[in-house]
Amino acid sequence: MNELITGALFKQMVLHGAAAITAQKQAINDLNVFPVPDGDTGTNMSMTIGAAVTELRKSSPSSVDQAASITASALLRGARGNSGVILSLLFRGLSKSLKGRESADAASFAAAMQEGVSSAYKAVMKPAEGTVLTVSRLAAKRAVDVAAEEKDVEKVLEEAIREGYDALAQTVEMNPVLKKAGVVDAGGKGYLLILEGMLSELRGEPMPEQTEESEETKEKADFAYMAAEEITFAFDTVFIVRKASPDISLEPLRTYLNSIGDSLVIGEDDESFKVHVHTNIPGSALTESQKYGTLELAKIENMRTQAEALAQGKEAQSTDDLEAVEAELEAGEGCAPAAPAEPEKPYGFLAVCAGGGLAAVFQDLGADGVVSGGQTMNPSTESILEGVEKIPAETVFILPNNSNIIMAAQQCAALTEKNVVVIPTKTVPQGITAMMNVDFEAPDAESITQAMTEALATVTTAQITYAARNSDFDGFDIKEGDYLALEEGRLFGTDSDLNALLERLAAEAVEKGASFISLYFGEDVSEDDAQAAGKLFEERCPQAEVAVLSGGQPVYYYIISME
């Protein structure tokens, strides 16, 4: 029995709650379809509370006020995604309610939980029921009711969790998106896991071991059923701004952000505020926010590409993957970064692609450097910048060759003294076509930019891969092992017979009047099969010149360029 929560105990409760959700973060990811099916709620909530763990381990809080304050501050700055921001708000309100307290009894802790819910609801512009908001609200209400007669904090938290799980079970019926996917709310489940971890600490139970999770989960959303086209606002945008003054009003900013997106949540303290919003113009959101203070940190992820990856049974790429790059850089600290190459010529070219064969193609066309990356393995800005600095040219043209890499490439312009021009190539064939239209003797960078950019509209890119599991996506009934054809990033067709898809793509090439067709085959395709595919295009498209090349790329089975 516990009647008081001290600062030291609160610290251990948070550490235990963090361990509890980290142990099951993938199970939470597998439930994540609302507000968008990007499969990262478990990761976001785990890393958000992980920020508090980092700070708490550095301290020995003497009061529950101090422990809650450290937790709330760290969560605000470490919050990731919509679920992470709401989690930070729940703890922000809890901290506010416990301010000035040496310890918390059952009644004050229950009241603090309710204050956390109030903070979360106030910060969310359009609160949606059937979410973590519903779960936390009903759990807190139950805690307050029980604490009116019960002094044991364990009992109060136990009853709150029981009520929370009852509410969680109802979320599948309350929220149309969850009902469509047939799962409960991921954020609500994650919040209850954290509370369960906190309760386990009160009971003296050991923390869960951080081992690899089982591949099997009891519930899992069918991401293929949740089409990426249902995502109205593509970019999950999170940023922190240090306030120009403690009492500055954020209401005008709130109104503006709500006009350009949705899923808006703003959390703040006296020194800074953190924004989470889904929008199609993240740059405008960041620019507007700077009227209220100094921009400190920002994270932007494309939820459409994440949803598409999940629908195809792949792992969704996120900015969290950049930590591997950061660790790599830190491992090399003490080694001074290489000085930028001195300009020896006016123009240089840097391409992003995966596979030795494609790299060779770009180099043969005149690219000075190649950065490894592509679909599901986007290189960081630092990696691209390193490639830029190695090129001995005054102006460096970057070919991202993937829509998810363009923004990272654009960041390089402000990080180097070289003149950087990003050609917005979204596919490898676009990049190759752009390089084929370079006049290396051009009098200025503007004319090269214009020629390369205009060339992008002349190429159509098709890609063939195969399905990792059964799904129903974008009107197509897809079976595991089926071949999938995409054209310009959209699902073109699916079939168990590869030749049937190649036939349809060849017919598409004829309809488009393609004069040149290049087929780049992946590392798991034999030379004989690739040549057979090339022969099919030659026979079906007599008007076109057909080339078959080894791309060596691991991501796609075939990449087909139709010009």
C-alpha positions in Angstrom: 0.0 0.0 0.0 1.3 3.5 -0.9 -0.3 6.6 0.5 2.3 9.1 -0.8 4.3 9.6 -4.0 7.6 11.3 -3.3 9.9 12.9 -5.8 12.1 9.9 -5.9 9.2 7.5 -6.3 7.7 9.6 -9.1 11.0 9.5 -10.9 11.0 5.7 -10.7 7.4 5.5 -11.8 8.2 7.5 -15.0 11.2 5.3 -15.7 9.1 2.2 -15.3 6.3 3.6 -17.5 8.9 4.4 -20.2 10.2 0.8 -20.0 6.7 -0.6 -20.3 5.8 1.2 -23.5 9.3 0.8 -25.0 8.9 -3.0 -24.6 5.7 -2.9 -26.6 6.2 0.0 -29.0 5.9 -2.1 -32.1 2.6 -3.5 -31.0 1.4 0.1 -30.6 2.8 1.0 -34.1 0.8 -1.9 -35.5 -2.4 -0.3 -34.3 -1.6 3.2 -35.6 -4.2 4.3 -38.2 -5.5 7.6 -36.7 -5.2 10.4 -37.5 -3.1 9.0 -40.3 -1.9 5.4 -41.0 1.9 6.2 -40.6 2.6 3.4 -38.1 4.8 5.3 -35.6 2.7 6.0 -32.5 4.5 3.5 -30.4 7.9 4.8 -31.5 6.8 8.4 -31.0 5.4 7.9 -27.5 8.4 5.7 -26.4 10.9 8.3 -27.6 8.9 11.2 -26.1 8.9 9.7 -22.6 12.4 8.5 -23.2 13.4 12.2 -23.3 12.1 12.5 -19.7 14.0 9.4 -18.7 17.3 11.0 -19.9 16.7 14.1 -17.8 15.4 12.3 -14.7 18.5 10.0 -14.6 20.6 13.1 -14.3 18.7 14.3 -11.2 17.7 13.4 -7.7 14.4 15.2 -7.3 13.7 16.1 -3.7 9.9 16.6 -4.2 7.2 15.4 -6.4 6.9 19.0 -7.7 10.5 18.9 -8.9 10.2 15.4 -10.4 7.0 16.2 -12.3 8.5 19.5 -13.5 11.6 17.9 -14.9 9.4 15.2 -16.6 7.0 17.8 -18.2 9.8 20.0 -19.4 11.7 17.1 -21.0 8.5 15.7 -22.6 7.7 19.1 -24.1 11.0 19.3 -25.9 11.2 15.6 -26.7 7.7 15.2 -28.0 7.4 13.5 -31.3 4.2 13.3 -33.4 0.7 14.0 -32.4 0.6 11.3 -29.8 3.9 12.5 -28.2 2.7 16.0 -28.0 -0.6 15.0 -26.3 1.4 12.8 -23.9 3.6 15.8 -23.0 0.4 17.9 -22.4 -1.0 15.2 -20.0 2.2 15.4 -18.0 2.3 19.2 -18.3 -1.1 19.6 -16.6 -0.1 17.0 -14.0 3.0 19.0 -13.2 1.1 22.2 -12.9 -1.3 20.6 -10.5 1.5 19.2 -8.3 3.4 22.5 -8.2 4.7 23.3 -4.7 4.0 19.8 -3.3 6.7 17.8 -1.5 4.6 14.7 -2.1 1.3 13.6 -3.6 -1.5 11.6 -1.9 -4.2 9.7 -3.7 -6.5 12.7 -4.0 -3.9 15.2 -5.2 -2.4 12.7 -7.7 -5.9 11.9 -9.1 -6.6 15.7 -9.4 -3.3 16.1 -11.2 -4.3 13.4 -13.7 -7.5 15.3 -14.4 -5.6 18.6 -14.8 -3.4 16.8 -17.4 -6.5 15.9 -19.3 -7.8 19.5 -19.2 -4.5 20.7 -20.5 -4.6 18.3 -23.4 -8.2 19.1 -24.4 -7.4 22.9 -24.3 -4.4 22.5 -26.6 -6.1 20.4 -29.2 -7.9 22.6 -31.7 -10.4 20.0 -32.7 -10.5 17.2 -30.0 -11.6 13.9 -31.5 -13.3 11.3 -29.3 -12.4 7.7 -29.5 -8.7 8.6 -29.0 -6.2 9.0 -26.2 -8.1 12.0 -25.1 -11.2 9.9 -24.3 -9.2 7.2 -22.6 -7.2 9.6 -20.4 -10.4 11.6 -19.5 -12.4 8.6 -18.4 -9.4 7.1 -16.5 -8.8 10.4 -14.7 -12.5 10.8 -13.8 -12.4 7.3 -12.3 -9.2 8.1 -10.4 -10.9 11.2 -8.8 -14.0 9.3 -7.9 -12.1 6.5 -6.2 -9.7 8.9 -4.5 -12.6 10.5 -2.7 -12.9 7.4 -0.6 -9.6 5.6 -1.0 -6.2 6.7 0.3 -4.1 4.0 -1.4 -2.5 5.4 -4.6 -2.1 1.9 -6.0 -5.8 1.3 -5.8 -6.7 4.6 -7.4 -4.3 4.0 -10.3 -5.5 0.5 -10.7 -9.1 1.6 -11.0 -8.1 4.4 -13.4 -6.4 1.9 -15.6 -9.3 -0.5 -15.5 -11.7 2.3 -16.6 -9.2 3.3 -19.2 -9.2 -0.1 -20.8 -13.0 -0.2 -20.8 -12.9 3.2 -22.7 -10.1 1.9 -25.0 -12.3 -1.0 -26.1 -15.0 1.4 -27.1 -12.7 3.6 -29.3 -13.1 1.1 -32.2 -16.8 2.0 -32.3 -16.4 5.7 -31.5 -13.9 6.6 -34.2 -14.9 5.8 -37.9 -11.2 5.4 -38.9 -10.5 2.9 -36.2 -13.8 1.0 -37.0 -12.7 0.8 -40.6 -9.4 -0.7 -39.6 -10.8 -2.8 -36.9 -8.4 -1.7 -34.1 -8.5 0.3 -30.9 -6.7 3.7 -30.6 -2.9 3.3 -30.6 -2.3 6.5 -28.5 -4.9 5.4 -25.9 -3.2 2.0 -25.6 0.2 3.6 -25.3 -0.9 5.9 -22.5 -2.4 3.0 -20.5 0.9 1.0 -20.9 2.7 3.9 -19.3 0.2 4.1 -16.5 0.5 0.3 -16.0 4.3 0.7 -15.8 3.9 3.4 -13.1 1.5 1.2 -11.2 4.0 -1.7 -11.4 6.6 0.5 -9.8 4.3 1.3 -6.9 3.8 -2.4 -6.4 7.5 -3.1 -6.5 7.5 -5.2 -9.6 10.6 -5.4 -11.8 10.8 -3.4 -15.0 10.3 -5.3 -18.3 13.5 -6.4 -20.0 14.2 -4.5 -23.2 14.3 -7.4 -25.7 13.2 -7.8 -29.3 9.4 -7.9 -29.5 7.5 -10.9 -30.9 6.6 -10.6 -34.5 3.1 -11.6 -33.5 0.7 -9.1 -32.0 -2.9 -9.7 -30.9 -4.1 -6.8 -33.0 -2.7 -5.2 -36.1 -4.2 -2.7 -38.4 -4.5 -3.4 -42.1 -2.4 -0.5 -43.4 -3.0 -1.5 -47.0 -6.7 -0.8 -46.5 -6.0 2.7 -45.3 -5.1 4.4 -48.6 -2.5 7.1 -48.7 -4.9 9.2 -50.7 -7.1 9.6 -47.6 -4.4 11.7 -46.1 -5.5 15.3 -46.7 -2.4 17.0 -45.3 0.8 15.2 -46.1 3.5 16.6 -43.8 3.6 15.8 -40.1 5.3 18.9 -38.8 6.6 19.4 -35.2 8.7 22.3 -34.0 9.9 24.2 -30.9 10.0 27.9 -30.6 11.6 29.9 -27.8 9.1 32.6 -26.9 10.0 36.3 -27.6 8.3 37.0 -24.2 6.7 34.8 -21.5 3.2 36.3 -21.9 3.0 36.4 -25.7 -0.4 35.2 -27.0 -0.3 32.2 -29.3 -4.0 32.5 -30.3 -3.3 34.3 -33.7 -0.7 31.5 -34.5 -3.2 28.9 -33.5 -5.8 30.4 -35.8 -3.4 30.6 -38.7 -2.1 27.0 -38.3 -5.6 25.6 -38.1 -6.3 27.4 -41.4 -3.5 25.5 -43.3 -3.8 22.1 -41.7 -5.3 19.8 -39.1 -4.4 17.7 -36.0 -3.1 20.9 -34.4 -1.7 20.7 -30.9 0.2 23.5 -29.2 2.0 22.9 -25.8 3.8 25.6 -24.0 5.5 26.7 -20.8 6.9 30.1 -19.8 10.0 29.9 -22.0 8.9 28.0 -25.2 6.1 26.4 -27.1 5.9 23.2 -29.2 3.6 22.8 -32.2 2.3 19.7 -33.9 0.4 20.1 -37.1 -0.4 18.2 -40.3 -0.1 20.5 -43.3 0.9 20.6 -46.9 3.0 23.8 -46.5 5.3 23.1 -43.5 7.6 25.9 -44.6 4.8 28.5 -44.1 4.1 27.1 -40.6 7.7 27.5 -39.6 7.9 31.0 -41.1 4.8 32.2 -39.3 5.9 30.8 -36.0 9.1 32.9 -36.0 6.9 36.0 -35.4 6.5 34.6 -31.9 10.1 33.8 -31.0 13.2 31.9 -32.2 12.8 28.6 -34.0 15.0 26.0 -32.2 14.1 22.6 -33.6 11.9 21.2 -36.3 10.9 17.7 -37.6 9.0 17.1 -40.9 7.9 13.8 -42.2 5.9 12.8 -45.3 2.9 10.7 -44.0 1.8 9.7 -47.5 5.1 8.0 -48.3 5.0 6.4 -44.8 1.5 5.1 -45.4 2.4 3.8 -48.8 5.4 1.9 -47.4 3.3 0.3 -44.7 0.6 -0.6 -47.2 3.2 -2.5 -49.2 4.4 -4.3 -46.1 7.6 -2.2 -45.8 8.9 -0.3 -42.8 7.9 3.4 -42.8 10.9 5.7 -43.0 11.0 8.5 -40.4 13.4 11.1 -39.0 14.1 8.7 -36.2 16.3 6.8 -38.7 18.6 9.8 -38.8 19.9 8.9 -35.3 22.0 6.1 -36.9 23.7 8.8 -39.0 24.1 11.0 -35.9 25.7 8.1 -34.0 28.0 7.4 -36.9 29.1 11.1 -36.8 29.6 11.1 -33.1 31.6 7.9 -33.3 34.0 9.9 -35.5 34.3 12.9 -33.2 37.8 14.0 -32.7 38.4 13.7 -36.4 38.0 17.1 -38.0 35.6 17.2 -40.9 37.2 17.3 -44.3 37.6 20.8 -45.7 35.4 21.7 -48.7 37.1 21.0 -52.0 38.4 24.1 -53.7 36.6 25.0 -56.9 38.3 23.8 -60.0 35.4 24.2 -62.4 32.1 26.2 -62.5 29.7 23.3 -62.3 29.5 20.0 -60.5 26.7 17.3 -60.1 25.7 15.1 -57.2 23.1 12.3 -57.6 21.3 10.2 -55.0 20.6 6.6 -55.9 20.8 3.0 -54.6 22.8 0.4 -56.3 26.2 0.3 -58.0 24.7 0.0 -61.5 22.7 3.2 -61.2 25.7 4.9 -59.6 27.7 4.0 -62.6 25.1 5.3 -65.0 25.1 8.7 -63.3 28.9 8.8 -63.3 29.0 7.9 -67.0 26.6 10.8 -67.6 28.9 13.3 -65.8 27.9 13.2 -62.2 30.9 14.1 -59.9 29.5 12.3 -56.9 26.9 9.8 -55.8 25.2 9.6 -52.4 23.7 6.2 -51.5 20.0 6.3 -50.8 16.5 6.1 -52.2 13.1 4.7 -51.2 13.0 3.6 -47.5 16.6 4.7 -47.0 16.7 8.4 -47.3 20.1 10.0 -46.7 20.4 12.8 -44.2 21.1 16.4 -45.0 24.6 15.9 -43.5 25.3 13.0 -45.9 24.2 15.0 -48.9 26.2 18.1 -47.7 29.3 15.9 -47.3 28.9 14.9 -51.0 28.4 18.6 -52.0 31.6 19.6 -50.2 33.7 17.0 -51.9 32.9 18.3 -55.4 35.5 20.8 -56.6 33.0 23.2 -58.2 31.5 26.6 -57.5 28.0 25.5 -58.2 26.8 22.0 -57.4 23.5 20.6 -58.8 21.8 18.0 -56.6 19.6 15.3 -58.1 17.6 13.8 -55.1 15.8 11.3 -57.4 13.1 10.8 -54.7 10.4 13.1 -53.5 11.2 12.4 -49.9 14.8 13.5 -50.3 14.2 16.9 -52.0 13.7 18.8 -48.7 16.9 17.4 -47.2 18.8 18.4 -50.3 17.4 21.9 -50.2 18.7 22.4 -46.6 22.3 22.1 -48.0 22.1 25.6 -49.6 22.3 27.3 -46.2 25.0 25.1 -44.9 27.8 25.6 -47.5 29.6 28.5 -49.2 29.0 26.7 -52.5 26.1 27.7 -54.7 23.7 24.7 -54.5 20.9 24.1 -57.0 18.4 21.3 -56.3 16.8 19.9 -59.4 13.5 18.4 -58.1 13.9 14.9 -59.5 11.4 12.5 -57.9 12.7 9.3 -59.6 15.9 7.9 -60.8 14.8 8.0 -64.5 14.0 11.7 -64.0 17.5 12.2 -62.7 19.1 10.3 -65.6 17.0 12.3 -68.1 18.1 15.5 -66.4 21.8 14.6 -66.6 21.3 13.7 -70.3 20.2 17.3 -71.0 23.1 19.0 -69.3 25.2 21.3 -71.5 28.5 21.2 -69.7 29.7 24.3 -71.7 26.6 26.4 -70.8 27.5 30.0 -70.0 25.5 30.1 -66.7 23.9 28.0 -64.1 20.4 29.3 -64.9 20.4 27.8 -68.4 21.5 24.4 -67.0 18.8 24.6 -64.4 16.2 25.4 -67.0 17.2 22.6 -69.3 17.4 20.0 -66.6 14.1 21.0 -65.1 12.2 21.1 -68.4 13.5 17.6 -69.2 11.7 16.1 -66.1 8.3 16.4 -67.8 9.4 14.2 -70.7 9.9 11.0 -68.7 7.4 8.6 -67.1 8.7 6.2 -64.4 7.3 2.8 -63.7 8.4 0.5 -61.0 7.8 -3.2 -60.4 8.2 -4.9 -57.0 6.3 -7.6 -55.2 3.9 -7.8 -52.3 5.1 -8.8 -48.8 1.7 -9.8 -47.6 -2.0 -10.1 -48.5 -3.8 -6.7 -48.7 -6.6 -4.7 -50.3 -5.1 -1.5 -51.5 -6.5 1.3 -53.7 -9.1 -1.0 -55.1 -6.6 -3.8 -55.9 -6.9 -7.3 -54.2 -3.3 -8.0 -53.6 -1.9 -11.5 -52.6 1.4 -12.1 -51.0 4.0 -12.7 -53.7 2.1 -10.9 -56.4 3.9 -8.4 -58.6 3.0 -4.7 -58.1 3.5 -2.1 -60.8 3.5 1.6 -59.9 3.5 4.4 -62.3 4.6 7.9 -61.1 4.3 6.6 -57.5 0.7 5.3 -57.9 -0.4 1.7 -58.1 -0.8 0.8 -61.8 -1.7 -2.8 -61.5 -1.0 -6.1 -59.8 -0.7 -9.7 -61.1 0.8 -13.0 -60.2 2.3 -13.2 -63.7 5.2 -10.7 -64.2 4.8 -10.9 -68.0 1.2 -9.8 -67.7 2.3 -6.6 -65.9 5.1 -6.0 -68.4 2.6 -6.3 -71.3 0.4 -3.7 -69.7 3.3 -1.3 -69.2 4.4 -1.9 -72.7 0.9 -1.0 -73.9 1.1 2.2 -71.8 4.5 3.1 -73.4 2.9 2.7 -76.9 0.0 4.9 -75.8 2.3 7.6 -74.5 4.4 7.4 -77.7 7.6 6.7 -75.9 10.7 7.0 -78.1 13.2 5.6 -75.5 12.6 2.9 -72.9 15.2 2.1 -70.3 14.8 -0.9 -68.1 17.0 -1.1 -64.9 16.8 -4.4 -63.2 17.5 -5.1 -59.5 20.0 -7.3 -57.8 17.5 -10.2 -57.4 16.8 -10.4 -61.2 18.9 -12.6 -63.4 20.4 -11.2 -66.6 18.4 -13.7 -68.7 15.1 -12.6 -67.2 16.0 -8.9 -67.6 16.9 -9.5 -71.3 13.6 -11.3 -71.8 11.7 -8.4 -70.4 13.7 -6.1 -72.7 12.8 -8.2 -75.7 9.1 -8.0 -74.7 9.3 -4.2 -74.8 11.2 -4.3 -78.2 8.4 -6.4 -79.7 5.5 -4.5 -78.3 7.0 -1.0 -78.8 8.7 -1.1 -82.2 8.7 2.7 -82.3 11.1 2.9 -79.3 14.7 2.3 -78.6 15.0 -0.1 -75.7 18.0 -0.4 -73.3 18.4 -3.0 -70.5 20.8 -2.1 -67.7 21.8 -3.5 -64.4 20.8 -1.1 -61.7 21.9 -3.1 -58.8 19.3 -1.4 -56.6 17.9 -3.5 -53.8 14.6 -1.7 -53.5 12.8 -2.5 -56.8 12.6 -5.4 -59.0 12.5 -3.3 -62.1 12.6 0.5 -62.8 11.3 1.4 -66.2 11.8 4.8 -67.8 9.5 5.7 -70.7 10.5 8.9 -72.6 
